[in-house]
Amino acid sequence: MAVLAGVVLTAALPAKPAHAPATHTVAASPASRSWTADNGNGTFTNPIFYDEFSDPDIIRVGDDYYMTGTTMHVMPGLPVLHSRDLVNWKLLGYAFDRIDMGPEYRLEDGKESYGAGIWAPAIRYHNGTFYIFSNINGYGLQVFTATHPAGPWAHHNLGGKIYDLGVLFDDDGRIFAVHGYDEVRLIEIKPDLSGYVEGSDRVIIPKGNAMGEGHHFYKIDGRYYIISANFAPVGRMQAARADSPYGPYETRMISARETMGTQRGWWAPRNGIGSPLPRPGDKIEVSRPWGDNDFGAVPLHQGGLVSLPNGDWWGFSMMDVKSMGRTTFLSPVTWVDGWPYFGLKGNLGRSPRTWIKPATGVSQQPEPTWRRDDDFAGPKLQPIWQWNHVPVEGKWSLGERHGMLRLHTLAAPHFLLARNSLTQRVVGPESIATATLDARGLQAGDVAGLGLLNIPYYWLGVVRDGGAYRLRFYDELANRTVEEPLPGPVVHLRVAGDYDNEIARFSYSIDGRTFMPIGGDLRLAYQLKTFQGVRYALFAYNEQGRAGGHADFDRFTLDEPLADRSKNIPAGKVVVMRNLANDLAMWANPHGMLHFAARGSKQEQGAGIQFRVHDRGLGQVALEAMDGGGFLTVVGEGLPADVRIMKTESKDSLFQWQDMLRHQFMLLSLRTNRYVGLDPSTGEPYSADWPGARPDRKDGTVFRWDEAAGQ
């Protein structure tokens, strides 16, 4: 696609289905035990992953797409994912298995590297070689190279103080990196990766031009583009462009206010970058969000662009999703006057939660990215597992007892300094992790179990006193310990997380069927000390300052109650739709417009609040009023009273259903590319000119559906 100044160029969108009044067979996605963004009907629903995948970077090589992201202090690091459709991704491997920069990376001598390690990588491909560039705090720029994205990868340490960089291989083979916050700098990297070109470091965008960090650097149709993110005062994305890599650059906002109806989460403000690691008994403070609609760093930020072979462009970015962490979102891109705006024509800067899959030319069935369960019967761990810091080899095993993960206990003063803790990311919006532990190998002072690694942290485990076993639960936030006797060494440990409400609950079972709660409701929060979301951890350590015995984990399973979204669009059903802002039912006003029915009114008892949902393919629906008035249709610019009830269905009767889970949804008009909504304080009828939902979902654009009585 050409990008020309002064010309409006919109990324080509898949053709809308031809008008067809007959209801089609519902194209439902297959039942899934694990989240996949692909809905199985030609659409996807953000996020691409429902677990942390922060600071994403994506490139296209031919018809293939590759992605990597931040991994901080966990090992292995720098995952390399592959996709053919930008929605379904598979893990190829990691750029490194271990990276050991000193005792802090091994949790030795009371030192730790939480929140350090690999940050904000840039993946690139040039002349047959894949490159990943990333900073390591205190050690400078690291570069990993491979001729195949699955590896093996070679490691080069360039040093310097470059972070959150964007990298561009220019047409003449020169390698430029941009970096910095607010003041954007450019430096040239030597092609042999032996260092930097002397005298090349310079400021290319001075402070005060609304630029941020987390840069992504591109050359598009002869122009240089820098996409960056800002977190202050709120999350957003900026673009800069110039005719030379050295500038001068002009800047624009390209994505703002898009939270997908997600509120800011709880926060542990005193546990930030560089702060001491809290010890048991230290006071942990957690804070509520400042308000129901306080943005903070939530809105889409820190991402970039990728082009399709057909000329379409797509944007990728991340969003802060409470204590679950930061994860990846995909947005259609619309070019206007040479600027790549996230969003659709008529609604620039805002991104749909559900949209038609990118037209990559590849048809792919929904498939989860990760296998999260592990029975520990194979020769290797499932690749989703990552060690908390560098593991001590020889002190863990999959072979010492077949079908078991064995963790030998090593001395540690507390859970956050326990070595060989095996972790994986928690999964939203709800998930239930269960691990089976055989504790008969524990010795005095040993403790082993299942934890939520975070600040504050929580764990449920087993300790042994002579021949007796005790269950122990620890709550760091309250510095509270609960103990109960166990009849034997084998116990099933479980933690259920509601990551929308940031509450976790532990339980345990002796027989694997009946689970007994312990510890009550536990507050989850995000913080910048680990700079990661909550992680599940299988752990074993000795509290008495010595190496002890061992713990055997038989299996780990993860259940995701909301992963199967195949029935989230009530296609073919007659429903009542209530607005979350006023809890009043949508009503087909006899004057031919869409309004609401007052509580207890005659209208609320009639057929005018009932609508049949007709599937029209590609996740699009037509809504038929059951009072015989006709179909919900948008006319004109979709201003108030221009959401009409029309006798005949037309292309303007199509809405892209925006699934927000738990029967909540929005209706995106395919005429205006804006949402159906109203201001609950004015009493106006509905319009279709709303840009998107507020974080609290009570601005008038979000609905809840229920089947109509008697259906």
GUVEXLUM-256813 format. One line per field, with one value per residue (C-alpha): x, y, z; residue number from 0. Coordinates in nm, 3 decimals. Each point is the difference from the previous one (the first is absolute). Last residue first. Example, Ala and Ser with C-alpha at 12.3 -4.5 7.8 and 13.67 -1.06 7.14 Angstrom:
BEGIN
x: 1.367,-0.137
y: -0.106,-0.344
z: 0.714,0.066
num: 1,0
END
This chain:
BEGIN
x: -3.800,-0.261,0.184,0.250,0.351,0.239,0.235,0.217,0.086,0.298,-0.015,-0.174,0.294,-0.020,0.273,0.223,0.303,-0.198,-0.124,0.050,-0.019,-0.377,-0.175,-0.272,-0.281,-0.262,-0.285,0.070,-0.097,0.289,0.172,0.026,0.205,-0.069,0.169,0.050,0.367,0.203,0.121,-0.276,-0.173,0.138,-0.151,0.196,-0.237,0.149,-0.005,-0.048,-0.139,0.289,0.258,0.067,-0.096,-0.026,-0.265,0.065,-0.330,-0.186,-0.330,0.173,0.042,-0.378,-0.290,-0.346,-0.261,0.241,0.037,0.242,0.332,-0.012,-0.188,0.324,0.264,0.093,0.160,-0.293,-0.189,0.073,-0.240,-0.161,-0.234,-0.378,-0.297,-0.159,0.005,0.285,0.255,0.253,0.370,0.244,0.334,0.361,0.253,0.129,-0.341,-0.346,-0.125,-0.348,-0.059,-0.372,-0.094,-0.233,-0.049,-0.288,-0.182,-0.160,0.054,0.265,-0.230,-0.270,0.247,0.152,0.349,-0.008,0.046,0.294,0.028,0.052,-0.188,-0.307,-0.257,-0.125,0.316,0.187,0.133,0.342,-0.058,0.108,0.293,0.097,0.364,0.020,-0.256,-0.241,-0.054,-0.295,0.054,-0.170,0.249,0.118,0.357,0.063,0.363,0.195,-0.077,0.341,0.187,0.174,0.280,-0.228,0.054,0.377,0.137,0.372,0.161,0.332,0.108,0.189,0.218,0.272,0.168,0.360,0.224,0.204,0.273,0.067,-0.099,-0.289,-0.283,0.062,-0.150,-0.256,-0.207,-0.261,-0.088,-0.302,0.078,-0.160,0.082,0.352,0.207,0.151,0.042,-0.241,-0.328,-0.335,-0.253,-0.186,-0.213,-0.066,-0.343,0.013,0.313,-0.114,-0.282,-0.063,0.001,-0.190,0.113,0.378,-0.022,0.191,-0.110,0.120,-0.129,0.137,-0.201,0.107,-0.156,0.094,-0.359,0.077,0.272,-0.235,0.258,-0.053,0.291,0.025,0.224,-0.060,0.167,0.220,0.214,-0.260,-0.277,0.070,-0.013,-0.105,0.201,-0.093,0.265,-0.070,0.236,-0.314,0.133,0.241,-0.275,0.145,-0.180,0.154,-0.121,0.168,0.164,0.108,0.290,0.252,-0.150,-0.070,-0.119,-0.254,-0.107,-0.242,0.140,-0.073,0.199,-0.048,0.195,-0.017,0.059,-0.329,0.104,-0.031,0.192,0.319,0.145,0.312,0.123,0.019,0.004,-0.233,0.006,-0.352,-0.145,-0.190,-0.164,-0.284,-0.047,-0.324,-0.036,-0.342,-0.048,-0.209,0.047,0.270,0.297,0.284,0.347,0.228,0.250,0.251,0.171,0.355,0.138,-0.213,0.073,-0.362,-0.123,0.209,0.340,0.125,0.210,-0.046,-0.271,0.021,-0.285,-0.122,-0.247,-0.166,-0.101,0.302,0.182,0.360,-0.079,-0.179,0.265,0.095,0.310,0.246,-0.015,-0.060,-0.253,0.072,-0.275,-0.360,0.000,-0.233,-0.267,-0.187,0.238,-0.161,0.279,0.219,0.043,-0.374,-0.196,-0.017,-0.383,0.001,-0.297,0.063,0.024,0.034,-0.103,-0.357,-0.131,-0.280,0.005,0.214,-0.083,0.299,-0.036,0.128,-0.330,0.019,-0.286,-0.325,-0.046,-0.077,0.140,-0.010,0.277,-0.023,0.245,-0.207,-0.372,-0.136,0.236,0.094,0.257,0.369,0.110,0.295,0.076,0.063,-0.296,-0.227,0.106,-0.240,0.145,-0.196,0.090,0.151,0.048,0.276,0.023,0.115,-0.039,-0.261,0.002,-0.204,-0.009,0.257,-0.034,0.240,0.042,-0.038,-0.104,-0.106,0.065,-0.161,0.213,-0.094,0.324,-0.095,0.180,0.099,-0.008,0.105,-0.054,0.035,-0.347,-0.370,-0.169,0.083,0.291,-0.214,-0.348,-0.206,-0.358,-0.123,0.224,0.340,0.056,0.016,0.332,0.208,0.251,0.236,0.150,0.301,-0.085,0.138,0.269,-0.054,0.258,0.165,-0.116,0.189,-0.309,-0.311,-0.157,-0.135,-0.299,-0.153,-0.286,-0.357,-0.127,-0.090,-0.327,-0.050,-0.278,0.216,0.241,0.048,0.037,0.269,0.160,0.176,0.115,0.210,0.363,0.215,0.363,0.300,0.145,0.319,-0.151,-0.089,-0.336,-0.166,-0.277,-0.100,-0.280,-0.154,-0.182,-0.195,0.008,-0.074,0.187,0.246,0.015,0.125,0.061,0.199,-0.036,0.289,-0.048,0.258,-0.128,0.106,-0.318,0.005,0.322,-0.066,0.115,-0.190,0.065,-0.085,0.029,-0.202,-0.047,-0.212,0.232,0.137,0.344,0.194,-0.050,0.320,0.248,0.336,0.218,0.196,0.337,0.161,-0.202,-0.117,0.128,0.131,-0.339,0.163,-0.230,0.115,-0.296,-0.101,-0.151,-0.316,-0.144,-0.356,-0.049,-0.334,0.146,0.306,0.072,0.038,0.225,0.140,0.169,0.153,-0.063,-0.056,-0.378,-0.014,-0.007,-0.213,-0.004,-0.229,0.134,-0.160,0.347,0.345,0.266,0.312,0.095,0.023,-0.037,-0.047,-0.187,-0.042,-0.341,-0.062,-0.269,-0.372,0.007,0.257,0.321,0.047,0.117,-0.040,0.107,0.042,0.015,0.127,0.108,-0.150,-0.358,-0.005,-0.102,-0.141,0.070,-0.129,0.140,-0.099,0.245,-0.061,0.088,-0.184,-0.271,-0.096,-0.127,0.012,-0.006,-0.172,0.193,0.208,0.153,-0.116,-0.336,0.122,0.377,0.073,0.271,-0.017,0.344,-0.117,-0.335,0.168,-0.061,0.118,0.322,0.103,-0.109,-0.123,-0.218,-0.163,-0.200,0.037,-0.184,-0.299,-0.201,-0.238,-0.310,-0.314,-0.233,-0.356,-0.109,0.266,-0.111,0.309,0.146,0.332,0.116,0.355,0.023,0.269,0.097,0.053,0.015,-0.173,0.160,-0.176,-0.190,-0.095,-0.140,0.047,-0.202,0.041,-0.229,0.022,-0.112,0.336,0.170,-0.241,0.108,-0.158,0.116,-0.187,0.082,-0.193,-0.144,-0.193,-0.296,-0.322,0.183,-0.113,-0.206,-0.220,-0.275,0.057,-0.225,-0.043,-0.251,0.235,0.022,0.380,0.136,0.080,-0.046,0.039,-0.247,-0.160,-0.338,0.015,-0.079,-0.353,-0.107,-0.373,-0.200,-0.125,-0.322,-0.182,0.001,0.315,0.194,0.333,0.274,0.224,0.321,0.317,0.151,0.265,0.212,-0.126,0.200,-0.083,0.240,0.185,0.332,0.018,0.021,-0.030,-0.135
y: -1.857,0.064,0.292,0.161,-0.138,0.233,0.257,0.255,0.323,0.234,0.336,0.220,0.142,-0.274,-0.234,0.102,0.038,0.218,-0.171,0.105,0.278,0.063,0.113,-0.262,0.184,-0.109,0.221,0.293,-0.014,0.230,-0.171,-0.349,0.131,-0.252,-0.276,-0.189,-0.003,0.152,-0.133,0.222,-0.241,-0.321,0.098,-0.153,-0.149,-0.055,-0.306,-0.145,-0.352,-0.098,0.088,0.331,-0.129,0.281,-0.098,0.170,0.158,-0.024,0.182,0.248,-0.283,-0.017,-0.158,0.122,0.133,0.247,0.068,0.290,0.091,0.353,0.121,0.142,0.034,-0.301,0.203,-0.061,-0.321,-0.292,-0.296,-0.217,-0.226,-0.008,0.132,-0.340,0.026,-0.255,0.260,-0.165,0.046,-0.075,-0.155,-0.007,-0.251,-0.066,-0.138,0.152,-0.151,0.122,0.108,0.024,0.304,0.043,0.340,0.087,-0.325,0.159,-0.004,0.273,0.214,-0.013,0.156,-0.166,0.136,0.246,-0.141,0.125,0.162,-0.116,0.187,-0.067,0.211,-0.327,-0.005,-0.329,-0.033,-0.079,-0.105,0.216,-0.079,0.370,-0.007,-0.378,0.023,-0.291,-0.228,-0.242,-0.302,-0.217,-0.263,-0.089,0.107,0.068,0.107,-0.143,-0.356,-0.092,0.194,-0.296,0.150,0.127,-0.281,-0.026,-0.312,-0.050,-0.330,-0.086,-0.356,-0.233,0.255,-0.165,0.195,-0.047,-0.019,0.268,0.241,0.237,0.336,-0.112,0.115,-0.266,0.039,-0.153,0.184,-0.039,0.354,0.153,0.352,0.337,0.275,0.117,0.305,-0.208,0.325,0.201,-0.100,-0.152,-0.114,-0.306,0.001,-0.338,-0.134,-0.268,-0.179,-0.360,-0.153,-0.378,-0.190,-0.327,-0.198,-0.046,-0.232,0.213,0.334,0.357,0.353,0.343,0.305,0.291,0.341,0.260,0.078,-0.056,-0.247,-0.243,-0.258,-0.348,-0.165,-0.373,-0.242,-0.376,-0.183,-0.306,-0.029,-0.140,0.081,0.373,0.236,0.364,0.320,0.362,0.274,0.372,0.280,0.187,0.077,-0.295,-0.263,-0.344,-0.334,-0.307,-0.360,-0.220,-0.340,-0.227,-0.249,0.247,0.341,0.048,0.311,0.015,0.285,0.278,0.330,0.370,0.294,0.375,0.069,-0.280,-0.373,-0.176,-0.322,-0.377,-0.223,-0.081,0.072,-0.156,0.079,-0.367,-0.226,-0.041,-0.317,-0.108,0.322,-0.138,0.305,0.018,0.338,0.176,0.336,0.159,0.282,0.312,0.301,-0.083,-0.234,-0.001,-0.013,-0.297,-0.076,-0.255,0.106,-0.132,0.237,0.142,0.371,0.114,-0.285,0.080,-0.029,-0.253,-0.315,-0.257,-0.263,-0.252,0.036,-0.320,0.024,-0.339,-0.245,-0.220,0.072,0.111,0.080,0.335,0.165,0.298,0.072,-0.117,0.340,0.291,0.214,0.351,0.242,-0.116,-0.290,0.009,-0.252,0.060,-0.243,-0.307,-0.156,-0.253,-0.379,-0.048,-0.126,0.335,-0.010,0.357,0.221,0.342,-0.088,0.343,0.176,-0.126,-0.107,0.150,-0.127,0.173,0.134,0.180,0.284,0.252,0.188,0.091,-0.146,0.195,0.191,-0.039,0.242,0.277,0.261,0.373,0.258,0.068,-0.064,0.114,-0.225,-0.283,-0.026,0.053,0.299,-0.030,0.355,0.083,0.233,-0.266,-0.366,-0.234,-0.283,-0.301,-0.081,-0.302,-0.018,-0.151,-0.032,0.187,-0.161,-0.222,0.247,0.251,-0.032,0.257,0.017,-0.099,0.094,-0.134,0.190,-0.136,0.115,-0.121,-0.008,-0.348,-0.151,0.122,0.279,0.015,0.296,0.088,-0.048,0.166,0.130,-0.090,0.169,-0.134,0.222,0.198,0.030,0.103,-0.087,-0.158,0.226,0.021,-0.374,-0.172,-0.020,-0.283,0.047,-0.274,0.031,-0.222,-0.313,-0.241,0.182,0.263,0.021,0.338,0.266,0.036,0.008,0.015,-0.152,0.303,0.046,-0.350,0.058,-0.119,0.009,0.258,-0.075,-0.182,0.105,-0.065,0.254,0.213,0.363,0.079,-0.141,0.188,0.320,0.211,0.110,0.189,-0.098,0.197,-0.250,-0.209,-0.307,0.223,0.079,0.021,-0.158,-0.024,-0.212,-0.003,-0.257,0.045,-0.088,0.276,0.293,-0.127,-0.357,0.076,-0.229,0.037,-0.055,0.144,0.041,0.074,0.075,-0.163,-0.196,-0.125,-0.013,-0.125,0.046,-0.129,0.189,-0.108,0.357,0.323,0.285,0.307,0.237,0.169,-0.154,0.013,-0.254,-0.106,0.022,-0.147,-0.310,-0.056,0.131,-0.340,-0.271,-0.236,-0.342,-0.326,-0.086,-0.073,0.262,0.268,0.154,0.360,0.214,0.207,0.186,0.088,0.252,-0.093,-0.337,-0.149,-0.222,-0.014,-0.260,0.022,-0.281,0.096,-0.245,0.262,-0.056,0.060,-0.274,0.165,-0.065,0.135,0.018,-0.040,0.034,0.120,0.062,-0.156,-0.366,-0.179,-0.355,-0.248,-0.331,-0.264,-0.161,-0.362,0.066,-0.040,0.323,-0.148,0.179,0.116,0.313,0.129,0.354,0.134,0.371,0.103,-0.185,0.210,-0.074,-0.250,0.163,-0.185,-0.054,-0.313,-0.075,-0.250,-0.054,-0.069,0.347,0.188,-0.104,0.200,-0.057,0.290,-0.086,0.197,-0.115,-0.311,-0.012,0.228,0.003,-0.245,-0.043,-0.141,0.003,-0.176,-0.152,-0.188,0.034,-0.127,0.317,0.212,-0.205,0.126,0.048,-0.354,-0.046,-0.340,-0.172,0.279,0.118,-0.209,-0.251,-0.029,0.094,-0.005,0.289,0.027,0.360,0.152,-0.235,-0.209,0.004,-0.066,0.072,0.057,0.015,0.228,-0.187,-0.344,0.098,0.281,0.335,0.233,-0.189,0.280,-0.087,-0.183,-0.036,-0.153,0.014,-0.211,0.078,0.145,0.100,0.211,0.159,0.031,0.162,-0.045,0.201,-0.234,-0.346,-0.061,-0.230,0.016,-0.016,0.174,0.229,0.063,-0.185,-0.147,-0.034,-0.241,-0.218,-0.218,0.261,0.028,0.170,-0.334,-0.066,-0.355,-0.281,0.063,-0.084,0.051,0.343,0.047,0.073,0.034,-0.121,0.305,0.186,0.110,0.374,-0.014,0.316,-0.087,-0.052,0.296,-0.014,-0.039,0.338,0.168,0.232,0.353,0.254,0.368,0.200,0.313,-0.175,-0.333,-0.353,-0.257,-0.340
z: 2.517,0.268,0.152,-0.236,0.007,0.174,-0.149,0.178,-0.176,-0.029,-0.180,0.257,0.196,0.260,-0.126,0.297,-0.230,-0.240,-0.313,-0.359,-0.260,0.030,-0.318,-0.040,0.181,0.251,0.112,0.233,0.369,0.085,0.294,-0.150,-0.296,-0.271,-0.194,-0.326,-0.085,-0.280,-0.334,-0.149,-0.238,0.145,0.333,0.290,0.258,0.345,0.224,0.347,0.042,0.233,-0.266,-0.179,-0.344,-0.254,-0.255,-0.332,-0.098,-0.329,-0.060,-0.230,-0.252,-0.018,0.189,-0.095,0.241,0.160,0.373,0.014,0.158,-0.140,0.310,0.145,-0.276,-0.214,-0.277,-0.232,0.072,0.233,-0.006,0.268,-0.191,-0.027,0.194,0.061,0.379,-0.005,-0.107,-0.231,0.071,-0.282,0.093,-0.112,0.132,-0.350,-0.101,0.005,0.328,0.092,0.360,0.073,0.203,0.297,0.163,-0.234,0.083,0.305,0.377,-0.001,-0.215,0.267,0.240,0.306,-0.075,-0.289,-0.348,-0.199,-0.343,-0.358,-0.270,-0.213,0.183,0.152,0.220,-0.034,0.354,0.146,0.360,0.288,0.230,-0.012,-0.113,-0.049,-0.280,-0.002,-0.300,0.004,-0.221,-0.259,-0.113,-0.349,0.074,0.369,-0.063,0.294,-0.103,-0.147,0.268,0.162,0.211,0.278,0.254,-0.058,0.172,0.063,0.091,0.165,0.068,0.234,0.179,0.210,0.281,0.113,0.306,0.171,-0.102,0.285,0.145,0.218,-0.228,-0.265,-0.347,-0.236,-0.260,-0.272,-0.100,-0.172,-0.118,0.077,-0.247,-0.058,0.091,0.286,0.192,-0.215,0.163,-0.086,0.258,0.126,0.315,0.158,0.093,0.272,0.125,-0.042,-0.197,0.001,-0.329,-0.047,-0.303,0.010,0.304,0.253,-0.134,0.028,-0.049,-0.084,-0.105,-0.219,-0.055,-0.257,-0.111,-0.368,0.098,0.172,0.104,0.139,0.181,0.061,0.187,-0.012,0.287,0.042,0.315,0.240,0.247,-0.019,0.298,-0.052,-0.001,-0.072,-0.022,-0.028,-0.098,-0.115,-0.349,0.006,0.047,0.084,0.003,0.166,-0.016,0.254,-0.035,0.284,0.003,0.136,-0.051,-0.370,-0.182,-0.284,-0.221,-0.081,-0.121,-0.018,-0.136,0.038,-0.210,-0.255,-0.024,0.064,0.167,-0.015,0.241,0.183,0.346,0.146,0.350,0.102,-0.305,-0.295,-0.210,0.106,-0.142,-0.299,-0.159,-0.252,-0.163,-0.092,-0.173,-0.052,-0.248,-0.045,-0.228,-0.034,0.009,0.253,-0.154,0.055,0.271,0.127,0.321,-0.025,0.265,0.280,0.045,-0.043,0.224,0.307,0.168,-0.255,0.034,-0.275,-0.029,-0.281,-0.249,-0.164,-0.284,-0.016,-0.270,0.063,0.324,-0.048,-0.362,-0.009,0.213,0.211,0.206,-0.265,-0.167,0.232,-0.182,-0.130,0.111,0.060,-0.243,-0.297,-0.099,-0.328,-0.169,0.160,0.200,-0.175,-0.015,0.041,0.300,0.178,-0.021,-0.134,-0.078,-0.158,-0.366,-0.156,-0.317,-0.005,-0.341,-0.201,-0.358,-0.261,-0.342,-0.148,-0.251,0.253,0.007,0.370,0.204,0.015,0.325,0.367,0.259,-0.254,0.015,0.072,-0.138,-0.309,0.007,-0.336,-0.193,0.233,0.278,0.065,-0.205,-0.237,-0.121,-0.369,-0.035,0.151,0.015,0.180,0.209,0.127,0.361,0.179,0.377,0.215,0.378,0.308,0.339,0.163,0.290,-0.203,-0.378,-0.113,-0.378,-0.275,-0.361,-0.351,-0.309,-0.334,-0.354,-0.320,-0.316,-0.124,0.136,0.349,0.184,0.366,0.234,0.353,0.368,0.336,0.089,0.010,0.296,0.350,0.106,0.243,-0.145,0.302,-0.087,0.323,0.203,0.164,-0.035,0.340,0.174,0.143,0.279,0.114,0.349,0.055,0.202,-0.255,-0.195,-0.268,-0.280,0.020,-0.246,-0.328,-0.221,0.213,0.307,0.183,-0.231,0.019,-0.246,-0.049,-0.356,-0.261,-0.168,-0.328,-0.239,-0.308,0.152,-0.311,0.108,-0.259,-0.314,-0.282,0.173,-0.238,-0.042,-0.249,-0.038,-0.128,-0.030,0.032,-0.163,-0.295,-0.160,0.340,0.203,0.367,0.143,0.345,0.209,0.324,0.370,0.249,0.162,-0.083,-0.135,-0.349,-0.293,-0.320,-0.373,-0.203,-0.374,-0.268,-0.349,-0.326,-0.053,0.358,0.201,0.351,0.361,0.305,0.323,0.353,0.125,-0.008,-0.241,0.082,-0.190,0.314,0.004,-0.324,-0.279,-0.182,0.288,-0.096,0.031,-0.322,0.124,-0.004,-0.173,0.271,0.097,-0.144,-0.146,-0.342,-0.159,0.249,0.182,-0.068,0.276,0.006,0.299,0.095,0.280,0.157,0.106,-0.167,-0.297,-0.376,-0.162,-0.352,-0.192,-0.335,-0.283,-0.271,0.004,0.374,0.260,0.267,0.374,0.271,0.353,0.338,0.150,-0.103,0.262,-0.151,-0.015,-0.334,0.136,-0.286,0.041,-0.271,-0.052,-0.095,-0.101,-0.063,-0.202,-0.240,-0.101,0.356,0.184,0.357,0.091,0.353,0.078,0.340,0.313,0.278,-0.105,-0.284,-0.328,-0.298,-0.370,-0.173,-0.345,-0.268,-0.284,-0.370,-0.126,0.274,0.246,0.311,0.355,0.245,0.371,0.278,0.308,0.074,0.346,0.279,0.176,0.262,-0.024,0.345,0.267,0.336,-0.053,-0.309,-0.177,-0.320,-0.207,0.293,0.006,-0.346,-0.361,-0.059,-0.306,-0.026,-0.273,-0.252,-0.311,0.102,-0.198,-0.292,0.202,-0.211,-0.079,-0.129,-0.062,-0.228,-0.284,-0.083,0.349,0.174,0.356,0.126,0.377,0.144,0.316,0.150,0.281,0.192,0.092,-0.247,-0.273,-0.239,-0.343,-0.328,-0.317,-0.345,-0.301,-0.313,-0.355,-0.105,0.324,0.204,0.327,0.345,0.324,0.327,0.314,0.231,-0.040,0.322,-0.023,-0.194,-0.332,-0.320,0.219,-0.184,-0.185,-0.345,-0.302,-0.291,0.182,0.210,0.275,-0.017,0.312,0.157,0.368,0.129,0.052,-0.335,-0.143,-0.373,-0.139,-0.118,-0.354,0.056,-0.299,-0.182,0.076,-0.313,-0.072,-0.211,-0.069,-0.154,0.254,0.065,-0.198,0.200,0.082,-0.211,0.211,-0.062,-0.197,0.036,-0.213,0.116,0.037,-0.178,0.138,-0.274,0.089
num: 710,709,708,707,706,705,704,703,702,701,700,699,698,697,696,695,694,693,692,691,690,689,688,687,686,685,684,683,682,681,680,679,678,677,676,675,674,673,672,671,670,669,668,667,666,665,664,663,662,661,660,659,658,657,656,655,654,653,652,651,650,649,648,647,646,645,644,643,642,641,640,639,638,637,636,635,634,633,632,631,630,629,628,627,626,625,624,623,622,621,620,619,618,617,616,615,614,613,612,611,610,609,608,607,606,605,604,603,602,601,600,599,598,597,596,595,594,593,592,591,590,589,588,587,586,585,584,583,582,581,580,579,578,577,576,575,574,573,572,571,570,569,568,567,566,565,564,563,562,561,560,559,558,557,556,555,554,553,552,551,550,549,548,547,546,545,544,543,542,541,540,539,538,537,536,535,534,533,532,531,530,529,528,527,526,525,524,523,522,521,520,519,518,517,516,515,514,513,512,511,510,509,508,507,506,505,504,503,502,501,500,499,498,497,496,495,494,493,492,491,490,489,488,487,486,485,484,483,482,481,480,479,478,477,476,475,474,473,472,471,470,469,468,467,466,465,464,463,462,461,460,459,458,457,456,455,454,453,452,451,450,449,448,447,446,445,444,443,442,441,440,439,438,437,436,435,434,433,432,431,430,429,428,427,426,425,424,423,422,421,420,419,418,417,416,415,414,413,412,411,410,409,408,407,406,405,404,403,402,401,400,399,398,397,396,395,394,393,392,391,390,389,388,387,386,385,384,383,382,381,380,379,378,377,376,375,374,373,372,371,370,369,368,367,366,365,364,363,362,361,360,359,358,357,356,355,354,353,352,351,350,349,348,347,346,345,344,343,342,341,340,339,338,337,336,335,334,333,332,331,330,329,328,327,326,325,324,323,322,321,320,319,318,317,316,315,314,313,312,311,310,309,308,307,306,305,304,303,302,301,300,299,298,297,296,295,294,293,292,291,290,289,288,287,286,285,284,283,282,281,280,279,278,277,276,275,274,273,272,271,270,269,268,267,266,265,264,263,262,261,260,259,258,257,256,255,254,253,252,251,250,249,248,247,246,245,244,243,242,241,240,239,238,237,236,235,234,233,232,231,230,229,228,227,226,225,224,223,222,221,220,219,218,217,216,215,214,213,212,211,210,209,208,207,206,205,204,203,202,201,200,199,198,197,196,195,194,193,192,191,190,189,188,187,186,185,184,183,182,181,180,179,178,177,176,175,174,173,172,171,170,169,168,167,166,165,164,163,162,161,160,159,158,157,156,155,154,153,152,151,150,149,148,147,146,145,144,143,142,141,140,139,138,137,136,135,134,133,132,131,130,129,128,127,126,125,124,123,122,121,120,119,118,117,116,115,114,113,112,111,110,109,108,107,106,105,104,103,102,101,100,99,98,97,96,95,94,93,92,91,90,89,88,87,86,85,84,83,82,81,80,79,78,77,76,75,74,73,72,71,70,69,68,67,66,65,64,63,62,61,60,59,58,57,56,55,54,53,52,51,50,49,48,47,46,45,44,43,42,41,40,39,38,37,36,35,34,33,32,31,30,29,28,27,26,25,24,23,22,21,20,19,18,17,16,15,14,13,12,11,10,9,8,7,6,5,4,3,2,1,0
END
